[in-house]
């Protein structure tokens, strides 16, 4: 297991990679959605998966705090 400065660097790098991936897929999805869908279809397809993923993330955080 990592500790000290190496753990901090790994956490920051992991965070930046996650942010980059989310932004990449978000921008790609919005570009594709506006090219092919009506605005109500695009907004529905965007909000439902993002909401579900966000709720799953919150559940994992709560589960982590309960276990640890």
mmCIF file of the N, C-alpha and C atoms, coordinates in Angstrom:
data_MODEL
# 
_entry.id   MODEL 
# 
loop_
_atom_site.group_PDB 
_atom_site.id 
_atom_site.type_symbol 
_atom_site.label_atom_id 
_atom_site.label_alt_id 
_atom_site.label_comp_id 
_atom_site.label_asym_id 
_atom_site.label_entity_id 
_atom_site.label_seq_id 
_atom_site.pdbx_PDB_ins_code 
_atom_site.Cartn_x 
_atom_site.Cartn_y 
_atom_site.Cartn_z 
_atom_site.occupancy 
_atom_site.B_iso_or_equiv 
_atom_site.pdbx_formal_charge 
_atom_site.auth_seq_id 
_atom_site.auth_comp_id 
_atom_site.auth_asym_id 
_atom_site.auth_atom_id 
_atom_site.pdbx_PDB_model_num 
ATOM 1   N N  . UNK A 1 1  ? 0.835   -1.184 0.000   1.00 0.00 ? 1  UNK A N  1 
ATOM 2   C CA . UNK A 1 1  ? 0.000   0.000  0.000   1.00 0.00 ? 1  UNK A CA 1 
ATOM 3   C C  . UNK A 1 1  ? 0.878   1.245  0.000   1.00 0.00 ? 1  UNK A C  1 
ATOM 4   N N  . UNK A 1 2  ? 0.365   2.276  -0.626  1.00 0.00 ? 2  UNK A N  1 
ATOM 5   C CA . UNK A 1 2  ? 1.097   3.532  -0.683  1.00 0.00 ? 2  UNK A CA 1 
ATOM 6   C C  . UNK A 1 2  ? 0.836   4.350  0.575   1.00 0.00 ? 2  UNK A C  1 
ATOM 7   N N  . UNK A 1 3  ? 1.832   5.131  0.948   1.00 0.00 ? 3  UNK A N  1 
ATOM 8   C CA . UNK A 1 3  ? 1.647   6.009  2.096   1.00 0.00 ? 3  UNK A CA 1 
ATOM 9   C C  . UNK A 1 3  ? 2.445   7.281  1.876   1.00 0.00 ? 3  UNK A C  1 
ATOM 10  N N  . UNK A 1 4  ? 2.092   8.296  2.614   1.00 0.00 ? 4  UNK A N  1 
ATOM 11  C CA . UNK A 1 4  ? 2.826   9.549  2.561   1.00 0.00 ? 4  UNK A CA 1 
ATOM 12  C C  . UNK A 1 4  ? 2.600   10.307 1.266   1.00 0.00 ? 4  UNK A C  1 
ATOM 13  N N  . UNK A 1 5  ? 3.699   10.825 0.735   1.00 0.00 ? 5  UNK A N  1 
ATOM 14  C CA . UNK A 1 5  ? 3.650   11.667 -0.458  1.00 0.00 ? 5  UNK A CA 1 
ATOM 15  C C  . UNK A 1 5  ? 3.189   10.872 -1.678  1.00 0.00 ? 5  UNK A C  1 
ATOM 16  N N  . UNK A 1 6  ? 3.613   9.617  -1.783  1.00 0.00 ? 6  UNK A N  1 
ATOM 17  C CA . UNK A 1 6  ? 3.232   8.798  -2.931  1.00 0.00 ? 6  UNK A CA 1 
ATOM 18  C C  . UNK A 1 6  ? 1.721   8.561  -2.968  1.00 0.00 ? 6  UNK A C  1 
ATOM 19  N N  . UNK A 1 7  ? 1.114   8.373  -1.818  1.00 0.00 ? 7  UNK A N  1 
ATOM 20  C CA . UNK A 1 7  ? -0.334  8.192  -1.762  1.00 0.00 ? 7  UNK A CA 1 
ATOM 21  C C  . UNK A 1 7  ? -1.054  9.468  -2.187  1.00 0.00 ? 7  UNK A C  1 
ATOM 22  N N  . UNK A 1 8  ? -0.550  10.611 -1.762  1.00 0.00 ? 8  UNK A N  1 
ATOM 23  C CA . UNK A 1 8  ? -1.151  11.887 -2.141  1.00 0.00 ? 8  UNK A CA 1 
ATOM 24  C C  . UNK A 1 8  ? -1.042  12.107 -3.644  1.00 0.00 ? 8  UNK A C  1 
ATOM 25  N N  . UNK A 1 9  ? 0.115   11.825 -4.207  1.00 0.00 ? 9  UNK A N  1 
ATOM 26  C CA . UNK A 1 9  ? 0.312   11.982 -5.649  1.00 0.00 ? 9  UNK A CA 1 
ATOM 27  C C  . UNK A 1 9  ? -0.605  11.030 -6.416  1.00 0.00 ? 9  UNK A C  1 
ATOM 28  N N  . UNK A 1 10 ? -0.713  9.788  -5.957  1.00 0.00 ? 10 UNK A N  1 
ATOM 29  C CA . UNK A 1 10 ? -1.587  8.819  -6.618  1.00 0.00 ? 10 UNK A CA 1 
ATOM 30  C C  . UNK A 1 10 ? -3.045  9.266  -6.544  1.00 0.00 ? 10 UNK A C  1 
ATOM 31  N N  . UNK A 1 11 ? -3.473  9.799  -5.406  1.00 0.00 ? 11 UNK A N  1 
ATOM 32  C CA . UNK A 1 11 ? -4.846  10.288 -5.268  1.00 0.00 ? 11 UNK A CA 1 
ATOM 33  C C  . UNK A 1 11 ? -5.126  11.441 -6.225  1.00 0.00 ? 11 UNK A C  1 
ATOM 34  N N  . UNK A 1 12 ? -4.202  12.379 -6.310  1.00 0.00 ? 12 UNK A N  1 
ATOM 35  C CA . UNK A 1 12 ? -4.387  13.529 -7.197  1.00 0.00 ? 12 UNK A CA 1 
ATOM 36  C C  . UNK A 1 12 ? -4.419  13.079 -8.653  1.00 0.00 ? 12 UNK A C  1 
ATOM 37  N N  . UNK A 1 13 ? -3.517  12.190 -9.040  1.00 0.00 ? 13 UNK A N  1 
ATOM 38  C CA . UNK A 1 13 ? -3.499  11.703 -10.418 1.00 0.00 ? 13 UNK A CA 1 
ATOM 39  C C  . UNK A 1 13 ? -4.774  10.931 -10.750 1.00 0.00 ? 13 UNK A C  1 
ATOM 40  N N  . UNK A 1 14 ? -5.232  10.098 -9.838  1.00 0.00 ? 14 UNK A N  1 
ATOM 41  C CA . UNK A 1 14 ? -6.464  9.346  -10.058 1.00 0.00 ? 14 UNK A CA 1 
ATOM 42  C C  . UNK A 1 14 ? -7.652  10.295 -10.202 1.00 0.00 ? 14 UNK A C  1 
ATOM 43  N N  . UNK A 1 15 ? -7.705  11.325 -9.379  1.00 0.00 ? 15 UNK A N  1 
ATOM 44  C CA . UNK A 1 15 ? -8.769  12.318 -9.463  1.00 0.00 ? 15 UNK A CA 1 
ATOM 45  C C  . UNK A 1 15 ? -8.743  13.029 -10.813 1.00 0.00 ? 15 UNK A C  1 
ATOM 46  N N  . UNK A 1 16 ? -7.559  13.440 -11.260 1.00 0.00 ? 16 UNK A N  1 
ATOM 47  C CA . UNK A 1 16 ? -7.446  14.142 -12.533 1.00 0.00 ? 16 UNK A CA 1 
ATOM 48  C C  . UNK A 1 16 ? -7.835  13.254 -13.708 1.00 0.00 ? 16 UNK A C  1 
ATOM 49  N N  . UNK A 1 17 ? -7.463  11.983 -13.656 1.00 0.00 ? 17 UNK A N  1 
ATOM 50  C CA . UNK A 1 17 ? -7.844  11.050 -14.722 1.00 0.00 ? 17 UNK A CA 1 
ATOM 51  C C  . UNK A 1 17 ? -9.365  10.886 -14.759 1.00 0.00 ? 17 UNK A C  1 
ATOM 52  N N  . UNK A 1 18 ? -9.993  10.758 -13.596 1.00 0.00 ? 18 UNK A N  1 
ATOM 53  C CA . UNK A 1 18 ? -11.450 10.627 -13.555 1.00 0.00 ? 18 UNK A CA 1 
ATOM 54  C C  . UNK A 1 18 ? -12.123 11.874 -14.118 1.00 0.00 ? 18 UNK A C  1 
ATOM 55  N N  . UNK A 1 19 ? -11.645 13.042 -13.740 1.00 0.00 ? 19 UNK A N  1 
ATOM 56  C CA . UNK A 1 19 ? -12.229 14.286 -14.240 1.00 0.00 ? 19 UNK A CA 1 
ATOM 57  C C  . UNK A 1 19 ? -12.065 14.385 -15.750 1.00 0.00 ? 19 UNK A C  1 
ATOM 58  N N  . UNK A 1 20 ? -10.880 14.036 -16.260 1.00 0.00 ? 20 UNK A N  1 
ATOM 59  C CA . UNK A 1 20 ? -10.646 14.079 -17.703 1.00 0.00 ? 20 UNK A CA 1 
ATOM 60  C C  . UNK A 1 20 ? -11.603 13.141 -18.437 1.00 0.00 ? 20 UNK A C  1 
ATOM 61  N N  . UNK A 1 21 ? -11.765 11.920 -17.937 1.00 0.00 ? 21 UNK A N  1 
ATOM 62  C CA . UNK A 1 21 ? -12.649 10.959 -18.595 1.00 0.00 ? 21 UNK A CA 1 
ATOM 63  C C  . UNK A 1 21 ? -14.102 11.429 -18.580 1.00 0.00 ? 21 UNK A C  1 
ATOM 64  N N  . UNK A 1 22 ? -14.545 11.959 -17.458 1.00 0.00 ? 22 UNK A N  1 
ATOM 65  C CA . UNK A 1 22 ? -15.920 12.454 -17.372 1.00 0.00 ? 22 UNK A CA 1 
ATOM 66  C C  . UNK A 1 22 ? -16.133 13.608 -18.344 1.00 0.00 ? 22 UNK A C  1 
ATOM 67  N N  . UNK A 1 23 ? -15.205 14.543 -18.382 1.00 0.00 ? 23 UNK A N  1 
ATOM 68  C CA . UNK A 1 23 ? -15.342 15.679 -19.291 1.00 0.00 ? 23 UNK A CA 1 
ATOM 69  C C  . UNK A 1 23 ? -15.299 15.230 -20.748 1.00 0.00 ? 23 UNK A C  1 
ATOM 70  N N  . UNK A 1 24 ? -14.421 14.279 -21.066 1.00 0.00 ? 24 UNK A N  1 
ATOM 71  C CA . UNK A 1 24 ? -14.308 13.785 -22.434 1.00 0.00 ? 24 UNK A CA 1 
ATOM 72  C C  . UNK A 1 24 ? -15.620 13.158 -22.895 1.00 0.00 ? 24 UNK A C  1 
ATOM 73  N N  . UNK A 1 25 ? -16.178 12.258 -22.079 1.00 0.00 ? 25 UNK A N  1 
ATOM 74  C CA . UNK A 1 25 ? -17.422 11.599 -22.468 1.00 0.00 ? 25 UNK A CA 1 
ATOM 75  C C  . UNK A 1 25 ? -18.596 12.569 -22.463 1.00 0.00 ? 25 UNK A C  1 
ATOM 76  N N  . UNK A 1 26 ? -18.586 13.528 -21.549 1.00 0.00 ? 26 UNK A N  1 
ATOM 77  C CA . UNK A 1 26 ? -19.661 14.511 -21.500 1.00 0.00 ? 26 UNK A CA 1 
ATOM 78  C C  . UNK A 1 26 ? -19.674 15.363 -22.759 1.00 0.00 ? 26 UNK A C  1 
ATOM 79  N N  . UNK A 1 27 ? -18.530 15.875 -23.149 1.00 0.00 ? 27 UNK A N  1 
ATOM 80  C CA . UNK A 1 27 ? -18.452 16.715 -24.347 1.00 0.00 ? 27 UNK A CA 1 
ATOM 81  C C  . UNK A 1 27 ? -18.798 15.901 -25.587 1.00 0.00 ? 27 UNK A C  1 
ATOM 82  N N  . UNK A 1 28 ? -18.290 14.683 -25.667 1.00 0.00 ? 28 UNK A N  1 
ATOM 83  C CA . UNK A 1 28 ? -18.589 13.826 -26.813 1.00 0.00 ? 28 UNK A CA 1 
ATOM 84  C C  . UNK A 1 28 ? -20.080 13.534 -26.895 1.00 0.00 ? 28 UNK A C  1 
ATOM 85  N N  . UNK A 1 29 ? -20.689 13.204 -25.766 1.00 0.00 ? 29 UNK A N  1 
ATOM 86  C CA . UNK A 1 29 ? -22.117 12.889 -25.764 1.00 0.00 ? 29 UNK A CA 1 
ATOM 87  C C  . UNK A 1 29 ? -22.950 14.098 -26.173 1.00 0.00 ? 29 UNK A C  1 
ATOM 88  N N  . UNK A 1 30 ? -22.621 15.261 -25.659 1.00 0.00 ? 30 UNK A N  1 
ATOM 89  C CA . UNK A 1 30 ? -23.396 16.461 -25.989 1.00 0.00 ? 30 UNK A CA 1 
ATOM 90  C C  . UNK A 1 30 ? -23.272 16.778 -27.471 1.00 0.00 ? 30 UNK A C  1 
ATOM 91  N N  . UNK A 1 31 ? -22.078 16.647 -28.037 1.00 0.00 ? 31 UNK A N  1 
ATOM 92  C CA . UNK A 1 31 ? -21.911 16.911 -29.471 1.00 0.00 ? 31 UNK A CA 1 
ATOM 93  C C  . UNK A 1 31 ? -22.732 15.942 -30.312 1.00 0.00 ? 31 UNK A C  1 
ATOM 94  N N  . UNK A 1 32 ? -22.697 14.682 -29.964 1.00 0.00 ? 32 UNK A N  1 
ATOM 95  C CA . UNK A 1 32 ? -23.462 13.682 -30.711 1.00 0.00 ? 32 UNK A CA 1 
ATOM 96  C C  . UNK A 1 32 ? -24.957 13.897 -30.507 1.00 0.00 ? 32 UNK A C  1 
ATOM 97  N N  . UNK A 1 33 ? -25.348 14.217 -29.288 1.00 0.00 ? 33 UNK A N  1 
ATOM 98  C CA . UNK A 1 33 ? -26.767 14.393 -28.993 1.00 0.00 ? 33 UNK A CA 1 
ATOM 99  C C  . UNK A 1 33 ? -27.352 15.573 -29.759 1.00 0.00 ? 33 UNK A C  1 
ATOM 100 N N  . UNK A 1 34 ? -26.643 16.673 -29.809 1.00 0.00 ? 34 UNK A N  1 
ATOM 101 C CA . UNK A 1 34 ? -27.166 17.830 -30.516 1.00 0.00 ? 34 UNK A CA 1 
ATOM 102 C C  . UNK A 1 34 ? -27.180 17.614 -32.017 1.00 0.00 ? 34 UNK A C  1 
ATOM 103 N N  . UNK A 1 35 ? -26.353 16.737 -32.509 1.00 0.00 ? 35 UNK A N  1 
ATOM 104 C CA . UNK A 1 35 ? -26.325 16.482 -33.943 1.00 0.00 ? 35 UNK A CA 1 
ATOM 105 C C  . UNK A 1 35 ? -27.482 15.595 -34.389 1.00 0.00 ? 35 UNK A C  1 
ATOM 106 N N  . UNK A 1 36 ? -27.967 14.710 -33.515 1.00 0.00 ? 36 UNK A N  1 
ATOM 107 C CA . UNK A 1 36 ? -28.918 13.694 -33.970 1.00 0.00 ? 36 UNK A CA 1 
ATOM 108 C C  . UNK A 1 36 ? -30.262 13.691 -33.254 1.00 0.00 ? 36 UNK A C  1 
ATOM 109 N N  . UNK A 1 37 ? -30.356 14.251 -32.074 1.00 0.00 ? 37 UNK A N  1 
ATOM 110 C CA . UNK A 1 37 ? -31.586 14.164 -31.293 1.00 0.00 ? 37 UNK A CA 1 
ATOM 111 C C  . UNK A 1 37 ? -32.272 15.514 -31.202 1.00 0.00 ? 37 UNK A C  1 
ATOM 112 N N  . UNK A 1 38 ? -33.553 15.441 -30.846 1.00 0.00 ? 38 UNK A N  1 
ATOM 113 C CA . UNK A 1 38 ? -34.238 16.657 -30.443 1.00 0.00 ? 38 UNK A CA 1 
ATOM 114 C C  . UNK A 1 38 ? -33.776 16.978 -29.023 1.00 0.00 ? 38 UNK A C  1 
ATOM 115 N N  . UNK A 1 39 ? -33.973 18.190 -28.591 1.00 0.00 ? 39 UNK A N  1 
ATOM 116 C CA . UNK A 1 39 ? -33.428 18.627 -27.312 1.00 0.00 ? 39 UNK A CA 1 
ATOM 117 C C  . UNK A 1 39 ? -34.039 17.856 -26.144 1.00 0.00 ? 39 UNK A C  1 
ATOM 118 N N  . UNK A 1 40 ? -35.321 17.495 -26.208 1.00 0.00 ? 40 UNK A N  1 
ATOM 119 C CA . UNK A 1 40 ? -35.918 16.750 -25.097 1.00 0.00 ? 40 UNK A CA 1 
ATOM 120 C C  . UNK A 1 40 ? -35.363 15.329 -25.024 1.00 0.00 ? 40 UNK A C  1 
ATOM 121 N N  . UNK A 1 41 ? -35.083 14.718 -26.156 1.00 0.00 ? 41 UNK A N  1 
ATOM 122 C CA . UNK A 1 41 ? -34.477 13.387 -26.152 1.00 0.00 ? 41 UNK A CA 1 
ATOM 123 C C  . UNK A 1 41 ? -33.054 13.447 -25.614 1.00 0.00 ? 41 UNK A C  1 
ATOM 124 N N  . UNK A 1 42 ? -32.313 14.464 -26.009 1.00 0.00 ? 42 UNK A N  1 
ATOM 125 C CA . UNK A 1 42 ? -30.927 14.589 -25.560 1.00 0.00 ? 42 UNK A CA 1 
ATOM 126 C C  . UNK A 1 42 ? -30.861 14.842 -24.061 1.00 0.00 ? 42 UNK A C  1 
ATOM 127 N N  . UNK A 1 43 ? -31.714 15.720 -23.552 1.00 0.00 ? 43 UNK A N  1 
ATOM 128 C CA . UNK A 1 43 ? -31.668 16.012 -22.119 1.00 0.00 ? 43 UNK A CA 1 
ATOM 129 C C  . UNK A 1 43 ? -32.107 14.804 -21.294 1.00 0.00 ? 43 UNK A C  1 
ATOM 130 N N  . UNK A 1 44 ? -33.098 14.059 -21.757 1.00 0.00 ? 44 UNK A N  1 
ATOM 131 C CA . UNK A 1 44 ? -33.531 12.856 -21.038 1.00 0.00 ? 44 UNK A CA 1 
ATOM 132 C C  . UNK A 1 44 ? -32.416 11.814 -21.025 1.00 0.00 ? 44 UNK A C  1 
ATOM 133 N N  . UNK A 1 45 ? -31.776 11.589 -22.160 1.00 0.00 ? 45 UNK A N  1 
ATOM 134 C CA . UNK A 1 45 ? -30.708 10.592 -22.247 1.00 0.00 ? 45 UNK A CA 1 
ATOM 135 C C  . UNK A 1 45 ? -29.479 11.017 -21.449 1.00 0.00 ? 45 UNK A C  1 
ATOM 136 N N  . UNK A 1 46 ? -29.318 12.316 -21.240 1.00 0.00 ? 46 UNK A N  1 
ATOM 137 C CA . UNK A 1 46 ? -28.153 12.793 -20.496 1.00 0.00 ? 46 UNK A CA 1 
ATOM 138 C C  . UNK A 1 46 ? -28.394 12.734 -18.992 1.00 0.00 ? 46 UNK A C  1 
ATOM 139 N N  . UNK A 1 47 ? -29.551 13.141 -18.525 1.00 0.00 ? 47 UNK A N  1 
ATOM 140 C CA . UNK A 1 47 ? -29.782 13.262 -17.086 1.00 0.00 ? 47 UNK A CA 1 
ATOM 141 C C  . UNK A 1 47 ? -30.023 11.935 -16.393 1.00 0.00 ? 47 UNK A C  1 
ATOM 142 N N  . UNK A 1 48 ? -30.686 11.005 -17.033 1.00 0.00 ? 48 UNK A N  1 
ATOM 143 C CA . UNK A 1 48 ? -30.996 9.729  -16.377 1.00 0.00 ? 48 UNK A CA 1 
ATOM 144 C C  . UNK A 1 48 ? -29.723 8.941  -16.056 1.00 0.00 ? 48 UNK A C  1 
ATOM 145 N N  . UNK A 1 49 ? -28.834 8.667  -17.017 1.00 0.00 ? 49 UNK A N  1 
ATOM 146 C CA . UNK A 1 49 ? -27.615 7.912  -16.668 1.00 0.00 ? 49 UNK A CA 1 
ATOM 147 C C  . UNK A 1 49 ? -26.719 8.649  -15.677 1.00 0.00 ? 49 UNK A C  1 
ATOM 148 N N  . UNK A 1 50 ? -26.605 9.961  -15.834 1.00 0.00 ? 50 UNK A N  1 
ATOM 149 C CA . UNK A 1 50 ? -25.756 10.729 -14.921 1.00 0.00 ? 50 UNK A CA 1 
ATOM 150 C C  . UNK A 1 50 ? -26.322 10.687 -13.507 1.00 0.00 ? 50 UNK A C  1 
ATOM 151 N N  . UNK A 1 51 ? -27.625 10.781 -13.370 1.00 0.00 ? 51 UNK A N  1 
ATOM 152 C CA . UNK A 1 51 ? -28.245 10.706 -12.044 1.00 0.00 ? 51 UNK A CA 1 
ATOM 153 C C  . UNK A 1 51 ? -28.042 9.338  -11.411 1.00 0.00 ? 51 UNK A C  1 
ATOM 154 N N  . UNK A 1 52 ? -28.201 8.288  -12.198 1.00 0.00 ? 52 UNK A N  1 
ATOM 155 C CA . UNK A 1 52 ? -28.018 6.935  -11.669 1.00 0.00 ? 52 UNK A CA 1 
ATOM 156 C C  . UNK A 1 52 ? -26.574 6.713  -11.242 1.00 0.00 ? 52 UNK A C  1 
ATOM 157 N N  . UNK A 1 53 ? -25.626 7.145  -12.057 1.00 0.00 ? 53 UNK A N  1 
ATOM 158 C CA . UNK A 1 53 ? -24.211 6.990  -11.709 1.00 0.00 ? 53 UNK A CA 1 
ATOM 159 C C  . UNK A 1 53 ? -23.880 7.791  -10.454 1.00 0.00 ? 53 UNK A C  1 
ATOM 160 N N  . UNK A 1 54 ? -24.427 9.003  -10.346 1.00 0.00 ? 54 UNK A N  1 
ATOM 161 C CA . UNK A 1 54 ? -24.196 9.814  -9.154  1.00 0.00 ? 54 UNK A CA 1 
ATOM 162 C C  . UNK A 1 54 ? -24.750 9.172  -7.893  1.00 0.00 ? 54 UNK A C  1 
ATOM 163 N N  . UNK A 1 55 ? -25.948 8.617  -7.987  1.00 0.00 ? 55 UNK A N  1 
ATOM 164 C CA . UNK A 1 55 ? -26.534 7.939  -6.826  1.00 0.00 ? 55 UNK A CA 1 
ATOM 165 C C  . UNK A 1 55 ? -25.744 6.689  -6.448  1.00 0.00 ? 55 UNK A C  1 
ATOM 166 N N  . UNK A 1 56 ? -25.285 5.946  -7.439  1.00 0.00 ? 56 UNK A N  1 
ATOM 167 C CA . UNK A 1 56 ? -24.452 4.777  -7.145  1.00 0.00 ? 56 UNK A CA 1 
ATOM 168 C C  . UNK A 1 56 ? -23.151 5.188  -6.463  1.00 0.00 ? 56 UNK A C  1 
ATOM 169 N N  . UNK A 1 57 ? -22.558 6.297  -6.923  1.00 0.00 ? 57 UNK A N  1 
ATOM 170 C CA . UNK A 1 57 ? -21.342 6.792  -6.286  1.00 0.00 ? 57 UNK A CA 1 
ATOM 171 C C  . UNK A 1 57 ? -21.581 7.182  -4.837  1.00 0.00 ? 57 UNK A C  1 
ATOM 172 N N  . UNK A 1 58 ? -22.693 7.854  -4.577  1.00 0.00 ? 58 UNK A N  1 
ATOM 173 C CA . UNK A 1 58 ? -23.022 8.216  -3.199  1.00 0.00 ? 58 UNK A CA 1 
ATOM 174 C C  . UNK A 1 58 ? -23.241 6.987  -2.331  1.00 0.00 ? 58 UNK A C  1 
ATOM 175 N N  . UNK A 1 59 ? -23.899 5.969  -2.895  1.00 0.00 ? 59 UNK A N  1 
ATOM 176 C CA . UNK A 1 59 ? -24.114 4.739  -2.136  1.00 0.00 ? 59 UNK A CA 1 
ATOM 177 C C  . UNK A 1 59 ? -22.790 4.055  -1.812  1.00 0.00 ? 59 UNK A C  1 
ATOM 178 N N  . UNK A 1 60 ? -21.848 4.083  -2.746  1.00 0.00 ? 60 UNK A N  1 
ATOM 179 C CA . UNK A 1 60 ? -20.537 3.487  -2.483  1.00 0.00 ? 60 UNK A CA 1 
ATOM 180 C C  . UNK A 1 60 ? -19.784 4.252  -1.398  1.00 0.00 ? 60 UNK A C  1 
ATOM 181 N N  . UNK A 1 61 ? -19.915 5.574  -1.391  1.00 0.00 ? 61 UNK A N  1 
ATOM 182 C CA . UNK A 1 61 ? -19.260 6.374  -0.354  1.00 0.00 ? 61 UNK A CA 1 
ATOM 183 C C  . UNK A 1 61 ? -19.858 6.057  1.013   1.00 0.00 ? 61 UNK A C  1 
ATOM 184 N N  . UNK A 1 62 ? -21.180 5.965  1.086   1.00 0.00 ? 62 UNK A N  1 
ATOM 185 C CA . UNK A 1 62 ? -21.834 5.628  2.353   1.00 0.00 ? 62 UNK A CA 1 
ATOM 186 C C  . UNK A 1 62 ? -21.422 4.237  2.802   1.00 0.00 ? 62 UNK A C  1 
ATOM 187 N N  . UNK A 1 63 ? -21.382 3.293  1.873   1.00 0.00 ? 63 UNK A N  1 
ATOM 188 C CA . UNK A 1 63 ? -20.969 1.931  2.201   1.00 0.00 ? 63 UNK A CA 1 
ATOM 189 C C  . UNK A 1 63 ? -19.534 1.906  2.713   1.00 0.00 ? 63 UNK A C  1 
ATOM 190 N N  . UNK A 1 64 ? -18.679 2.712  2.118   1.00 0.00 ? 64 UNK A N  1 
ATOM 191 C CA . UNK A 1 64 ? -17.286 2.785  2.561   1.00 0.00 ? 64 UNK A CA 1 
ATOM 192 C C  . UNK A 1 64 ? -17.186 3.331  3.980   1.00 0.00 ? 64 UNK A C  1 
ATOM 193 N N  . UNK A 1 65 ? -17.983 4.345  4.302   1.00 0.00 ? 65 UNK A N  1 
ATOM 194 C CA . UNK A 1 65 ? -17.924 4.903  5.657   1.00 0.00 ? 65 UNK A CA 1 
ATOM 195 C C  . UNK A 1 65 ? -18.514 3.944  6.680   1.00 0.00 ? 65 UNK A C  1 
ATOM 196 N N  . UNK A 1 66 ? -19.491 3.142  6.283   1.00 0.00 ? 66 UNK A N  1 
ATOM 197 C CA . UNK A 1 66 ? -20.075 2.172  7.211   1.00 0.00 ? 66 UNK A CA 1 
ATOM 198 C C  . UNK A 1 66 ? -19.094 1.041  7.488   1.00 0.00 ? 66 UNK A C  1 
ATOM 199 N N  . UNK A 1 67 ? -18.433 0.554  6.448   1.00 0.00 ? 67 UNK A N  1 
ATOM 200 C CA . UNK A 1 67 ? -17.511 -0.578 6.603   1.00 0.00 ? 67 UNK A CA 1 
ATOM 201 C C  . UNK A 1 67 ? -16.257 -0.170 7.365   1.00 0.00 ? 67 UNK A C  1 
ATOM 202 N N  . UNK A 1 68 ? -15.707 0.977  7.046   1.00 0.00 ? 68 UNK A N  1 
ATOM 203 C CA . UNK A 1 68 ? -14.471 1.429  7.691   1.00 0.00 ? 68 UNK A CA 1 
ATOM 204 C C  . UNK A 1 68 ? -14.822 2.118  8.945   1.00 0.00 ? 68 UNK A C  1 
# 
